[in-house]
Amino acid sequence: MIVSGVDKDEGSTEDAVSRNPPEDRIAYPTPPPPEDCGPLNRCIDYTVVGFPDVTLADLASFRPATPTLGGEPAGFGVVGMPTNLLAAASEERIPGTVLGWDVTVRFVPTAYVFDNGDGTTTRAATGGSAWASLGQGQFTPTATSHAYRARGTYGVSVTVEYAASVDFGTGWRPVPGVVRAEAGGYDVRVVEVRTALVDRTCAEDPTGPGC
């Protein structure tokens, strides 16, 4: 006797559908919404490392050279007449390391402050120039000259102020503040000069007045 239908071992059609649901009945997870990366689509996770801000304290191991100091007439002056004080300093570039970065440090002289040794100071933008290079006569005023009012020996010094900047390889970056370098050890002996009318020169009469 033949019995129509599905063998119970194979299961019913309903059982088969429940075991293998159609594609449109499978529950897939909902995808997350797209990340808003802005108008330029910048969603890359990275850190930009910039150059550090350098202070004068960070440049403590970098020092400009000691300026030179002199004057004319060399080592002496005359009461009431200008003594021309002269200093020299130049731009310097020093390679090294700052805060773990390879840099070049630059020092540019911007001002010269002369301590005249008599309680006065003279500030100038340059270290001064010799009378001859200025086309001037001796004992004439210059930007760095000083007239002493009394005889004596005066210890003169100069402080040069430098503007500092650093270069990490991308151009000069100024460092706020001023770096100073000082030079001293130049003495000016100031004397008085008196004139007298004589009838003969000192070559003619070495024992004459003023000779």
GROMACS elastic network, one bead per residue, 0.5 to 0.9 nm:
[ bonds ]
;  ai    aj funct       b0    kb
    4     7     6  0.88328   500
    5     8     6  0.88760   500
    6     9     6  0.82947   500
    6    10     6  0.69332   500
    6    11     6  0.70267   500
    6    12     6  0.65391   500
    6    13     6  0.84061   500
    7    10     6  0.54987   500
    7    11     6  0.67317   500
    7    12     6  0.80547   500
    8    11     6  0.51061   500
    8    12     6  0.71140   500
    9    12     6  0.88816   500
   10    16     6  0.87714   500
   11    14     6  0.81577   500
   11    15     6  0.60807   500
   11    16     6  0.68971   500
   12    15     6  0.51455   500
   12    16     6  0.63994   500
   12    17     6  0.88450   500
   13    16     6  0.50274   500
   13    17     6  0.62966   500
   13    18     6  0.87055   500
   14    17     6  0.51651   500
   14    18     6  0.62702   500
   14    19     6  0.86479   500
   15    18     6  0.51696   500
   15    19     6  0.62402   500
   15    20     6  0.86721   500
   16    19     6  0.50945   500
   16    20     6  0.60965   500
   16    21     6  0.81935   500
   17    20     6  0.50365   500
   17    21     6  0.52326   500
   17    22     6  0.75536   500
   18    21     6  0.55939   500
   20    23     6  0.88857   500
   21    24     6  0.81576   500
   21    25     6  0.61808   500
   21    26     6  0.68466   500
   22    25     6  0.54762   500
   22    26     6  0.69776   500
   23    26     6  0.56039   500
   24    27     6  0.82850   500
   27    30     6  0.89908   500
   28    31     6  0.88550   500
   30    33     6  0.89968   500
   31    34     6  0.87414   500
   32    35     6  0.85741   500
   33    36     6  0.89123   500
   34    37     6  0.88247   500
   35    43     6  0.80374   500
   36    39     6  0.87185   500
   36    41     6  0.78788   500
   36    43     6  0.80792   500
   37    40     6  0.71045   500
   37    42     6  0.52672   500
   37    43     6  0.51235   500
   37    44     6  0.88781   500
   38    41     6  0.52535   500
   38    42     6  0.65356   500
   38    43     6  0.81224   500
   39    42     6  0.79925   500
   40    43     6  0.89309   500
   41    44     6  0.86633   500
   42    45     6  0.85811   500
   49    52     6  0.89497   500
   51    54     6  0.88359   500
   51   101     6  0.84351   500
   51   168     6  0.77369   500
   52    99     6  0.76590   500
   52   101     6  0.88181   500
   53   175     6  0.83370   500
   54    57     6  0.81282   500
   54    58     6  0.62081   500
   54    59     6  0.79184   500
   54    98     6  0.80623   500
   54    99     6  0.83304   500
   54   165     6  0.89102   500
   54   166     6  0.80587   500
   54   173     6  0.88366   500
   54   174     6  0.86851   500
   54   175     6  0.62884   500
   54   176     6  0.85357   500
   55    58     6  0.53351   500
   55    59     6  0.69480   500
   55   175     6  0.59483   500
   55   176     6  0.67478   500
   55   177     6  0.82173   500
   56    59     6  0.50843   500
   56    60     6  0.66526   500
   56   164     6  0.81333   500
   56   175     6  0.67829   500
   56   176     6  0.72647   500
   56   177     6  0.69302   500
   56   178     6  0.79985   500
   56   179     6  0.76787   500
   57    60     6  0.53441   500
   57    61     6  0.88486   500
   58    61     6  0.77687   500
   58    62     6  0.88407   500
   58    98     6  0.66785   500
   58    99     6  0.74057   500
   59    62     6  0.52728   500
   59    63     6  0.78698   500
   59    98     6  0.72883   500
   59   105     6  0.82269   500
   60    63     6  0.71811   500
   62    94     6  0.74032   500
   62    96     6  0.83749   500
   62   105     6  0.76112   500
   63    66     6  0.88551   500
   63    94     6  0.87794   500
   63   107     6  0.85453   500
   63   179     6  0.81287   500
   63   180     6  0.86868   500
   63   181     6  0.79711   500
   64    67     6  0.86107   500
   64    91     6  0.86278   500
   64    92     6  0.67593   500
   64    93     6  0.88062   500
   64    94     6  0.86589   500
   64   106     6  0.88848   500
   64   107     6  0.66446   500
   64   162     6  0.82509   500
   64   179     6  0.82634   500
   64   180     6  0.81520   500
   64   181     6  0.67708   500
   65    89     6  0.79268   500
   65    90     6  0.87464   500
   65    92     6  0.81163   500
   65   181     6  0.72820   500
   66    89     6  0.77783   500
   66   160     6  0.87606   500
   66   181     6  0.58895   500
   66   182     6  0.62806   500
   66   183     6  0.61185   500
   67    87     6  0.67130   500
   67    88     6  0.56145   500
   67    90     6  0.82849   500
   67   158     6  0.80685   500
   67   159     6  0.81874   500
   67   160     6  0.72455   500
   67   181     6  0.70466   500
   67   182     6  0.67643   500
   67   183     6  0.58546   500
   68    86     6  0.82273   500
   68    87     6  0.53952   500
   68    88     6  0.52098   500
   68    89     6  0.68839   500
   68   158     6  0.86952   500
   68   183     6  0.65787   500
   68   184     6  0.85908   500
   69    85     6  0.77034   500
   69    86     6  0.58177   500
   69    88     6  0.67239   500
   69   127     6  0.88159   500
   69   156     6  0.86222   500
   69   157     6  0.74164   500
   69   158     6  0.71288   500
   69   183     6  0.66262   500
   69   184     6  0.71125   500
   69   185     6  0.83196   500
   69   186     6  0.68518   500
   70    74     6  0.70746   500
   70    75     6  0.77862   500
   70    84     6  0.87066   500
   70    85     6  0.60758   500
   70    86     6  0.51332   500
   70    87     6  0.62972   500
   70    88     6  0.89826   500
   70   156     6  0.88521   500
   70   186     6  0.64288   500
   70   187     6  0.88519   500
   71    74     6  0.53191   500
   71    75     6  0.67593   500
   71    76     6  0.83636   500
   71    83     6  0.72078   500
   71    84     6  0.53989   500
   71    86     6  0.50257   500
   71    87     6  0.80692   500
   71   130     6  0.83231   500
   71   145     6  0.88421   500
   71   186     6  0.84698   500
   71   188     6  0.83979   500
   72    75     6  0.69709   500
   72    76     6  0.74134   500
   72    77     6  0.78752   500
   72    83     6  0.63098   500
   72    84     6  0.52087   500
   72    85     6  0.65804   500
   72    86     6  0.78531   500
   72   130     6  0.75920   500
   72   131     6  0.83247   500
   72   138     6  0.84059   500
   72   139     6  0.87093   500
   73    76     6  0.58131   500
   73    77     6  0.64867   500
   73    83     6  0.69661   500
   73    84     6  0.72923   500
   73   138     6  0.81001   500
   73   139     6  0.84455   500
   74    77     6  0.82645   500
   74   188     6  0.80024   500
   75   186     6  0.74481   500
   75   187     6  0.61046   500
   75   189     6  0.61679   500
   75   190     6  0.86854   500
   76    83     6  0.77844   500
   76   153     6  0.83720   500
   76   187     6  0.78060   500
   76   190     6  0.54542   500
   76   191     6  0.75343   500
   77    80     6  0.89021   500
   77    81     6  0.73671   500
   77    82     6  0.75017   500
   77    83     6  0.54811   500
   77    84     6  0.86875   500
   77   139     6  0.86318   500
   77   147     6  0.82065   500
   77   148     6  0.78365   500
   77   188     6  0.64835   500
   77   189     6  0.60819   500
   77   191     6  0.63251   500
   77   192     6  0.86273   500
   78    81     6  0.54497   500
   78    82     6  0.75065   500
   78    83     6  0.73874   500
   78   139     6  0.84416   500
   78   147     6  0.78469   500
   78   148     6  0.73535   500
   78   149     6  0.88398   500
   78   150     6  0.87817   500
   78   151     6  0.79630   500
   78   189     6  0.83555   500
   78   190     6  0.52137   500
   78   191     6  0.50293   500
   78   192     6  0.56595   500
   78   193     6  0.67704   500
   79    82     6  0.83192   500
   79   147     6  0.68317   500
   79   148     6  0.53709   500
   79   149     6  0.54341   500
   79   150     6  0.57067   500
   79   151     6  0.62888   500
   79   190     6  0.60892   500
   79   191     6  0.58979   500
   79   192     6  0.53613   500
   79   193     6  0.75913   500
   80   147     6  0.52756   500
   80   148     6  0.56403   500
   80   149     6  0.54474   500
   80   150     6  0.77745   500
   80   192     6  0.85489   500
   81   139     6  0.58360   500
   81   140     6  0.75753   500
   81   141     6  0.83923   500
   81   146     6  0.78508   500
   81   147     6  0.50705   500
   81   148     6  0.70888   500
   81   149     6  0.85735   500
   82   138     6  0.85307   500
   82   139     6  0.50107   500
   82   140     6  0.59267   500
   82   141     6  0.56415   500
   82   142     6  0.80253   500
   82   145     6  0.55742   500
   82   146     6  0.50522   500
   82   148     6  0.75179   500
   83   138     6  0.87862   500
   83   139     6  0.63130   500
   83   140     6  0.81506   500
   83   141     6  0.79713   500
   83   142     6  0.88741   500
   83   144     6  0.86280   500
   83   145     6  0.52296   500
   83   146     6  0.52585   500
   83   147     6  0.59379   500
   83   148     6  0.79093   500
   83   188     6  0.87088   500
   84   128     6  0.81309   500
   84   129     6  0.83593   500
   84   130     6  0.74838   500
   84   131     6  0.78551   500
   84   138     6  0.87228   500
   84   139     6  0.74812   500
   84   140     6  0.82123   500
   84   141     6  0.75184   500
   84   142     6  0.67774   500
   84   143     6  0.85966   500
   84   144     6  0.62443   500
   84   146     6  0.65918   500
   84   147     6  0.88131   500
   85   114     6  0.81045   500
   85   116     6  0.87614   500
   85   127     6  0.82102   500
   85   128     6  0.71031   500
   85   129     6  0.85500   500
   85   130     6  0.87266   500
   85   142     6  0.88433   500
   85   144     6  0.56476   500
   85   145     6  0.54230   500
   85   146     6  0.73812   500
   85   156     6  0.87553   500
   86   127     6  0.56387   500
   86   128     6  0.52226   500
   86   129     6  0.65650   500
   86   130     6  0.74799   500
   86   144     6  0.69801   500
   86   145     6  0.83271   500
   87   112     6  0.78828   500
   87   114     6  0.87492   500
   87   126     6  0.81384   500
   87   128     6  0.65324   500
   87   129     6  0.85976   500
   87   158     6  0.72916   500
   87   160     6  0.88368   500
   87   183     6  0.88892   500
   88   126     6  0.81913   500
   88   127     6  0.54355   500
   88   128     6  0.80167   500
   88   160     6  0.89640   500
   89   108     6  0.88365   500
   89   109     6  0.67398   500
   89   126     6  0.89551   500
   89   127     6  0.75117   500
   89   160     6  0.75977   500
   90   107     6  0.83677   500
   90   108     6  0.69180   500
   90   109     6  0.64800   500
   91   106     6  0.72139   500
   91   107     6  0.56093   500
   91   109     6  0.63960   500
   91   162     6  0.86724   500
   92   105     6  0.80857   500
   92   106     6  0.56121   500
   92   107     6  0.51843   500
   92   108     6  0.67219   500
   92   109     6  0.89950   500
   93   104     6  0.63917   500
   93   105     6  0.55435   500
   93   107     6  0.65158   500
   93   108     6  0.89244   500
   94   103     6  0.85008   500
   94   104     6  0.55031   500
   94   105     6  0.51033   500
   94   106     6  0.63966   500
   94   107     6  0.84618   500
   95   102     6  0.76414   500
   95   103     6  0.59078   500
   95   105     6  0.61454   500
   95   106     6  0.87678   500
   96   101     6  0.83773   500
   96   102     6  0.59221   500
   96   103     6  0.55989   500
   96   104     6  0.61453   500
   96   105     6  0.75362   500
   97   100     6  0.59277   500
   97   101     6  0.53023   500
   97   103     6  0.56425   500
   97   104     6  0.80211   500
   98   101     6  0.52217   500
   98   102     6  0.65091   500
   98   103     6  0.65811   500
   99   102     6  0.85601   500
  101   168     6  0.73322   500
  102   167     6  0.87280   500
  102   168     6  0.65054   500
  102   169     6  0.85486   500
  103   166     6  0.64229   500
  103   167     6  0.54438   500
  103   169     6  0.71742   500
  104   165     6  0.84470   500
  104   166     6  0.56427   500
  104   167     6  0.52020   500
  104   168     6  0.68799   500
  104   169     6  0.82114   500
  104   172     6  0.89244   500
  105   164     6  0.70963   500
  105   165     6  0.58985   500
  105   167     6  0.65711   500
  105   172     6  0.88801   500
  106   163     6  0.80667   500
  106   164     6  0.56449   500
  106   165     6  0.52783   500
  106   166     6  0.61543   500
  106   167     6  0.81069   500
  106   172     6  0.84911   500
  107   162     6  0.56002   500
  107   163     6  0.56683   500
  107   165     6  0.68203   500
  107   179     6  0.80586   500
  108   161     6  0.82918   500
  108   162     6  0.50631   500
  108   163     6  0.52125   500
  108   164     6  0.66197   500
  108   165     6  0.86245   500
  109   112     6  0.79578   500
  109   125     6  0.86761   500
  109   126     6  0.83457   500
  109   160     6  0.65435   500
  109   161     6  0.57298   500
  109   163     6  0.64232   500
  110   124     6  0.89812   500
  110   125     6  0.62144   500
  110   126     6  0.75552   500
  110   160     6  0.75553   500
  110   161     6  0.57567   500
  110   162     6  0.55318   500
  110   163     6  0.65600   500
  111   123     6  0.70758   500
  111   124     6  0.58751   500
  111   126     6  0.63060   500
  111   127     6  0.80350   500
  111   159     6  0.83125   500
  111   160     6  0.58493   500
  111   161     6  0.51820   500
  111   162     6  0.72763   500
  112   122     6  0.80784   500
  112   123     6  0.56958   500
  112   124     6  0.52352   500
  112   125     6  0.60738   500
  112   126     6  0.61606   500
  112   127     6  0.60118   500
  112   158     6  0.66787   500
  112   159     6  0.58641   500
  112   161     6  0.64054   500
  113   121     6  0.66684   500
  113   122     6  0.56564   500
  113   124     6  0.64565   500
  113   125     6  0.87860   500
  113   127     6  0.88030   500
  113   157     6  0.84598   500
  113   158     6  0.55125   500
  113   159     6  0.51383   500
  113   160     6  0.63773   500
  113   161     6  0.80324   500
  114   117     6  0.87697   500
  114   120     6  0.84882   500
  114   121     6  0.53490   500
  114   123     6  0.62697   500
  114   124     6  0.82327   500
  114   144     6  0.78571   500
  114   156     6  0.72231   500
  114   157     6  0.58994   500
  114   159     6  0.65076   500
  114   160     6  0.87204   500
  115   118     6  0.79082   500
  115   119     6  0.74654   500
  115   120     6  0.63121   500
  115   122     6  0.66898   500
  115   123     6  0.89160   500
  115   155     6  0.83639   500
  115   156     6  0.56646   500
  115   157     6  0.51981   500
  115   158     6  0.59064   500
  115   159     6  0.80319   500
  116   119     6  0.68571   500
  116   120     6  0.57126   500
  116   121     6  0.56116   500
  116   122     6  0.73130   500
  116   146     6  0.73278   500
  116   148     6  0.87552   500
  116   154     6  0.72263   500
  116   155     6  0.71496   500
  116   157     6  0.69113   500
  116   158     6  0.84835   500
  117   120     6  0.68877   500
  117   121     6  0.80987   500
  117   153     6  0.86779   500
  117   156     6  0.50459   500
  117   157     6  0.75175   500
  117   187     6  0.86768   500
  117   188     6  0.88285   500
  118   121     6  0.84511   500
  118   148     6  0.78300   500
  118   154     6  0.66191   500
  118   155     6  0.82299   500
  118   156     6  0.86563   500
  121   146     6  0.89928   500
  122   143     6  0.85742   500
  122   144     6  0.66321   500
  122   145     6  0.81405   500
  122   146     6  0.78476   500
  123   126     6  0.88547   500
  123   143     6  0.86426   500
  123   144     6  0.76246   500
  124   127     6  0.69769   500
  124   128     6  0.78710   500
  124   143     6  0.66372   500
  124   144     6  0.65812   500
  125   128     6  0.84871   500
  125   143     6  0.88045   500
  126   129     6  0.84563   500
  126   143     6  0.84036   500
  126   144     6  0.83604   500
  127   143     6  0.87687   500
  127   144     6  0.72097   500
  127   160     6  0.86860   500
  128   142     6  0.75650   500
  128   143     6  0.64202   500
  128   144     6  0.55471   500
  128   145     6  0.83386   500
  129   132     6  0.82932   500
  129   133     6  0.65262   500
  129   134     6  0.66495   500
  129   142     6  0.80108   500
  129   143     6  0.84554   500
  129   144     6  0.82187   500
  130   133     6  0.53595   500
  130   134     6  0.63627   500
  130   135     6  0.86971   500
  130   136     6  0.85618   500
  130   142     6  0.88708   500
  131   134     6  0.50999   500
  131   135     6  0.61064   500
  131   137     6  0.61806   500
  131   138     6  0.63966   500
  131   139     6  0.84830   500
  131   140     6  0.79052   500
  131   142     6  0.80371   500
  132   136     6  0.59687   500
  132   137     6  0.72349   500
  132   138     6  0.83767   500
  133   136     6  0.76941   500
  134   137     6  0.87835   500
  134   142     6  0.87995   500
  136   139     6  0.87545   500
  136   140     6  0.68125   500
  136   141     6  0.88081   500
  136   142     6  0.89372   500
  137   140     6  0.60099   500
  138   141     6  0.88251   500
  139   145     6  0.88567   500
  140   145     6  0.83066   500
  141   144     6  0.80274   500
  141   145     6  0.58233   500
  141   146     6  0.77230   500
  141   147     6  0.86632   500
  142   145     6  0.50924   500
  142   146     6  0.83709   500
  143   146     6  0.89468   500
  148   151     6  0.76274   500
  148   190     6  0.72331   500
  149   190     6  0.89209   500
  150   190     6  0.72672   500
  150   191     6  0.78721   500
  150   192     6  0.81244   500
  151   189     6  0.75648   500
  151   191     6  0.51233   500
  151   192     6  0.65847   500
  152   188     6  0.81404   500
  152   189     6  0.58177   500
  152   190     6  0.52816   500
  152   191     6  0.69660   500
  153   187     6  0.63967   500
  153   188     6  0.54756   500
  153   190     6  0.60464   500
  153   191     6  0.88499   500
  154   186     6  0.83626   500
  154   187     6  0.54451   500
  154   188     6  0.51435   500
  154   189     6  0.64392   500
  154   190     6  0.77373   500
  155   184     6  0.76166   500
  155   185     6  0.67193   500
  155   186     6  0.58956   500
  155   188     6  0.64800   500
  155   189     6  0.89391   500
  156   183     6  0.88869   500
  156   184     6  0.61785   500
  156   185     6  0.68755   500
  156   186     6  0.53244   500
  156   187     6  0.58350   500
  156   188     6  0.71195   500
  157   182     6  0.72051   500
  157   183     6  0.56123   500
  157   185     6  0.68177   500
  157   186     6  0.67055   500
  157   187     6  0.88133   500
  158   181     6  0.84070   500
  158   182     6  0.56852   500
  158   183     6  0.54395   500
  158   184     6  0.64284   500
  159   180     6  0.64313   500
  159   181     6  0.56479   500
  159   183     6  0.65405   500
  159   184     6  0.87648   500
  160   179     6  0.82650   500
  160   180     6  0.55614   500
  160   181     6  0.53367   500
  160   182     6  0.62473   500
  160   183     6  0.84505   500
  161   178     6  0.61116   500
  161   179     6  0.57331   500
  161   181     6  0.67806   500
  161   182     6  0.89252   500
  162   177     6  0.88779   500
  162   178     6  0.56559   500
  162   179     6  0.50051   500
  162   180     6  0.60738   500
  162   181     6  0.80365   500
  163   174     6  0.78932   500
  163   175     6  0.76661   500
  163   176     6  0.81482   500
  163   177     6  0.71654   500
  163   178     6  0.54896   500
  163   179     6  0.65052   500
  164   173     6  0.87677   500
  164   174     6  0.61942   500
  164   175     6  0.54985   500
  164   176     6  0.75958   500
  164   177     6  0.76789   500
  164   178     6  0.69631   500
  164   179     6  0.69409   500
  165   172     6  0.60231   500
  165   173     6  0.52925   500
  165   175     6  0.50754   500
  165   176     6  0.84479   500
  166   171     6  0.80292   500
  166   172     6  0.54604   500
  166   173     6  0.52515   500
  166   174     6  0.64885   500
  166   175     6  0.71997   500
  167   170     6  0.63974   500
  167   171     6  0.53135   500
  167   173     6  0.61633   500
  167   174     6  0.89275   500
  168   171     6  0.69019   500
  168   172     6  0.77390   500
  168   173     6  0.84315   500
  169   172     6  0.82450   500
  170   173     6  0.88387   500
  175   178     6  0.85064   500
  183   186     6  0.85910   500
  184   187     6  0.86386   500
  194   210     6  0.76459   500
  195   209     6  0.87511   500
  195   210     6  0.70802   500
  196   209     6  0.68651   500
  196   210     6  0.69692   500
  197   209     6  0.83953   500
  198   201     6  0.72681   500
  198   208     6  0.76377   500
  198   209     6  0.71641   500
  198   210     6  0.89959   500
  200   203     6  0.80694   500
  200   204     6  0.59638   500
  200   205     6  0.62924   500
  200   208     6  0.78051   500
  201   204     6  0.51464   500
  201   205     6  0.60791   500
  201   206     6  0.77900   500
  201   208     6  0.78991   500
  201   211     6  0.84745   500
  202   207     6  0.72458   500
  202   208     6  0.63848   500
  202   209     6  0.83021   500
  202   210     6  0.79544   500
  202   211     6  0.54836   500
  203   206     6  0.57431   500
  203   211     6  0.87308   500
  204   208     6  0.87557   500
  205   208     6  0.53938   500
  205   209     6  0.89722   500
  205   211     6  0.80435   500
  206   209     6  0.85878   500
  206   211     6  0.57221   500
  207   210     6  0.83264   500
  207   211     6  0.60674   500
  208   211     6  0.56104   500
